[in-house]
Amino acid sequence: MTTYKVQTLDVPGANWGTTAQGVNDLGQITGEYQIGIPGNPYDQAYIMTPGSAGIISLGGDPYGQHSDGYDINNRMEMAGQSGHYESTARGFVRHVDGSFTRLEYTIDNAFTTALGNNDWGGTVGQARVFDAAGSSVGVYWRATGEIKDVYSVPGATATSTSGTNNWGMGRRDL
């Protein structure tokens, strides 16, 4: 019989909850937490490292009042989104040195979300152009933030990619 250990995950001060979205092979976890009212009711992305005394909290960085962490690769790069409002958020990759790569679509005329990243720096997610239709496409960004591929499912009103690996969209595609 297989035995599993369940561990509680709680960001200190997260009165409204903590969510884990991604984990890498090093055991680092990313997700978001909410402090609640009074304070800051908006999601704040974090990175938690095993054996570390604290967390890295993005607060509203890099682009506004909220941030969400969706995935973290083995290069310790977080994929997520940030903005003033959910409908104006931009996708990003947070690098281990604390810098960010902004992930844009159509000359930054779209809401973007980075949902997954691989160990070669490729990132996948979704873009929704600011228009009345509100349709979305799946996007694959290179490590530089440049768009490698855009795709949509015929007949669908929304397309998104939530994960990638090192083989399907790996080093040769960058």
N, C-alpha and C positions, 0 to 999 in steps of 0.2 A: 504494500500500500504506500502510495506517495504522500508525504507530509509536506504541507505548505505553511509558511509563516506569514501572517498578515501584520503589516505595520501601519500604524496610524500616521497620517501626514497632516501636519498643521503648521502653517506659517504663523509665527508669533504675532499677535495683534489682529489676526484675521477673524473678526467677530462674525462676519457674514459667510465664511466658508473658504475652503481651499480646494482647488481642483488640480489634479495631475493630468497632463495631456500627453507628455512624451518622456521617454527615458532612453539613455544611450547605454552602450556596453560598459561604461565606466561607473554606471549607477547614478549618474546625474539625472535629476528630474526637473522638468519645466512644466509650467501651467500658469494659473492665475489665482489670485486671492482677492478678497474684498474686506476692507476695514469696516465699512458701514457708516451709518450716521450716528453721532456726529463724527466727523472725520472726512473720509473720502469714500463715497459709495461706488466708485468706478473700479473695474477690474485693473489689477496691477500684475504684470508678468514677473516671474521669479525663476531663478535657477538655484537648486539645492544640490550641494555636493556631499556625498557620504563622508563622514569623518570631519566635516567642516563645522565650525561653531555657529556659523550664520548662513544667511542666504544672500544672493544678489537680487535685489528688487529693482525693477525698472521704473516703478511708479507710472507716470504717464509718458515716460521717454519711449521712443525718441520724438514723437510727433504730436503730443496733445495730452488730454486728461486721462486716457485709459491705454492699457496695453494688455495683450494676450500672448502667452507663449504656447505654441502648438507642438513643436518638435525640437529635439536637440541631437546633433550628430556626434560622432566620436572625435571630431575636431573641436568640440565644446562650443559649437555655433548654434544659437537658438533661431528658429524660424517662428515668426509671429506677425502681429499687426498692432498698430497704434494710431490714435487720432483723437480729435475732439468729440466726434460722434461716430457711432458704428458705421453709418452710411458714408462717412468721409475718410475712413481709416485707410492707411497705406501699409502694405506688407513690408517686412524688413528681415534682414539677417543680422543678428548681433554676434560680432566676432569676439574671440577670447580676450582681445585687448580692450574691449569696451566700445569699439567703433561700430558703426552701423552701415549696411548697404541698403538703400531704399529700392524697393521693387515696384517699378512703374509699368503702366500700360497706356498706350495711345497718348503719349506726351503728358502723362500724369492727369489725364481726364477720366480717371476711373478709380473706384474703390478696389483695392487689392488686398489679398490675404495670402500669407505664406503659411502653408499647412504642413509641409514636410521637406526635409533636406537630407542629402546623402553625404558620405564622407569625402566626396570629391568637390563639394561646394555647390552642386546642382540643387535647385529649390523648386518645388511645385506648389501650386495653389490655384487661386481663382481671381478673375478680374471681372468687374461689372461696370460698364461704361455709364457715365452720368447722363442717361437719356430716359425718355418716358417708358421705353420698353423694359428696361431693367434686366435684360438678359445677361447671362454670364458665360464666360469661357474658361476652360482650363488653360493654365500657363505653366511653362517650364522655363525658368530663368537660369542662366549660367552663373558661375561664381562671381562674375563681375557685375551682375544685376541686369545684364543684357538679355533680351528675350531670345530663347533658342527655338521654342515651338509654341503655337497657339492652336487649340483644337476645341471642337464642340461636337456633341452627339446630335446627328440629324434629327430634327423634330422635337428636340428637348428645349425647354425654356431656360435650363441652367445646366452647366457642366462645371465640374470641379475635380481636382486631383488632390487627394489627401495624404498620399505617401509615395515615396520613391525608395529605390535601393541602389546599391553600388554597381549592379549589373545591367539593369534595364536602361538607366540613364546615367551612365558612369563616365569615367575619365575621357573616353573617346568622343563623347558628345560635347565636352566643354571647349 
